[in-house]
Amino acid sequence: MRLVLLGPPGSGKGTQATRLKEHLGIAHISTGDLLRAEVAAGTELGKQAKAVMDAGNLVSDDILLGMLESRLGQADVAKGFILDGYPRNVAQANALDALLAKIGQPLDAVVQLDVANELLVERIAGRAQEQGRADDNPESVRKRLQVYTEQTAPVVDFYAQRGTLARVDGVGGLEDVEARIHAAIKG
């Protein structure tokens, strides 16, 4: 199973990807985690990414695609993967389709987690306190939700037009949301 999870910041993509990883036995690839690892390692890429993320902006498509191509070449991805946090714009979606065609691994499904903005702000505020994430401060959250609406929401239409999109209500208990995703992907 090759799956993309879409949704605004705080919609539960990472949480559900972790749960799906266990159930489906496939790799969970979070571009956010890949970027945070670079930041923690203090690499040049990490320093550049940190400045961009702290400002609430998105890291360049070329950097993300290069990181993703490298990750998709690792052995644990052979059985499939869940992409969490990518693609974030139509250009990335096109680049991802081209990359997956090149490696013979087309997507099986794309799931959009739908959650109201008011609930997203509450969830992210709680996560910021719990995890101490600098990229979850109120200014960055507002900026990220705005960027999501402008840039990432059109990706939903991109996949809907290709017939691979399933919309799932992302509100409720973890098990309930997970059950809705399984039903949507028949997995």
N, C-alpha and C positions, 0 to 999 in steps of 0.2 A: 504494500500500500504506500503510495506517494501522495502526501496530503499537505495542503496549505491551510493554516488557520489565520483568518483575517478578523480584525476587530479593532476598535479604538483602544488607546492605552487604558489599562484597568479593566478590560472586558473579560479577562480570565484566560487569555490565550496560553500563557505560560503554565498556569495551573492545569488546564485541560490537556495541554500537550504532554505534560508529565504523566498524567493519568492514562492517556491514550498510548503513550510509549510502553507502559507496563502491560496494558491489555493486548496491544498489537505486536509487541516485541520488535519495534523498529526504532531507529535513531530519532532523537529530538534535537533539531537544529534551531537554535535561537540566535538570530543575528545580534540581539542585545547582549547575550552571554558571550558570543565571540568577541564583540567590541569591548565589553567589560574586562575580558581576559587580557586583551591587548593593553588596556589602560592599566590594569594591575601589574602587568609585566613591565610597564614603563617604556615600551617600545616607541619609536618615532610615530608609528601609526596610532598607537595608544594615546600619545600626547595630543596629536591632532584630533582624534576622535573625542577625547575628553573635553576639549575646548568647544567643539561643536555641540556635543550632547548637553553640556552644562548650560549652554545658551538656549537649549530647547529646540535646536535645529537637527536636521538629518544629515548623516554622514554620506559622502558622495556615492553615487551608484557604482562607479568603477571599483572603488575600494571594497564595497560590499560584495559585488559580483566575484571579484578575485578571491576574497575570503571564502565565499560560498563554493566556488568551483573546487578549491582545494579541499574543503570539507567533504564535498560529495564524492571525492576520490578515495576516501578512507573506507576501510573494510567493513566497519559496522553499519554502513549505509546500503550495503548490497541487498538487504531484505526490504528496504524501503526507508522512508523518512517522514517526519512531520516538520514542516517549516513554520516557524513562529517568528513573526516580525519582518517577513520578506515574502513577497514584494510589497513595497510601500507606495509605489506609483506605477503608472501605466508603462513607463519606459523600463522599469525593473521587471514588470510582468512580461513584457516582450523579450527582454534579455534572458529571463529565466526560462521562458518557453524555448528560446533558441539554444540555451545551454543544455536543457533537458533533452531536446531533440538530438543534439550533438552526441550526448552520452547514452542515448537510447532509453531514457527513463522518464517518459511523459507522466504528468500528474494524473492521478485517479480521481481526486476530488478536491474541492476548495470549500471550506466552511467559514461563513461569516457569523461571528458571535454578536448579536444585537443587544445593546444595553443603553439605557437612557443616560444622557450626559450628567444629570444630577447625581445619579448613583455612581458613575465613573469617578467623579471628583471625590466622593466619600471614600470609595475603595482605595484610590491612589493616596489620599491623605493618610489612611490607616497603614498602607504599605510603607509610606515614607517614614512614619514613626517607628514601625516594626523593624524595617531593614536599614534605616538610615541612608537611603539612596539620595544622593545629591541631585539626580536627574528627576526626582519627584517633588521638587519644591513647587509652591503654588504658581509662580510665574511660568516655570517650565511646563507645568501641566496644562495651563491655559493655552500656551503656545503650541504644545503637542496636539491638543484637541483641535485647534484651528488648522494646523498643518494636516492632520488626519482628514478633516472635512474637505480641505482643498485638494490634497494630493492623493490620499489613499482611498477615500471613498469611491473614486472612479474605477479603481481596480475591481471593485465588486461588480460593476457593470461589465468590465472587460471579461471576467470569468462567467458571468451570467450569459453573455452573448455566445460563449463557447459551450454552454450547457454543462459546465462542471461545478457550478455554484449551488450550495445548499445554505439557506439562512436558518440559523438556530437561535432561539431565545436564550440569551446568556445570563438570565436572572433566575435565581433559585438555588437550591442546595447543589453542592458539587456533583453528587450522584445523579441528580435530576438533569443537570446540564450535560453531563457525560452521556447519560442514556439518550438524550435528544441527538447528540452528535453521532453516537453509534447507529441510531435509527437512520439518520441522514446519510451516512456513508455506508450503511449496511455492513458494519464491521464489528 
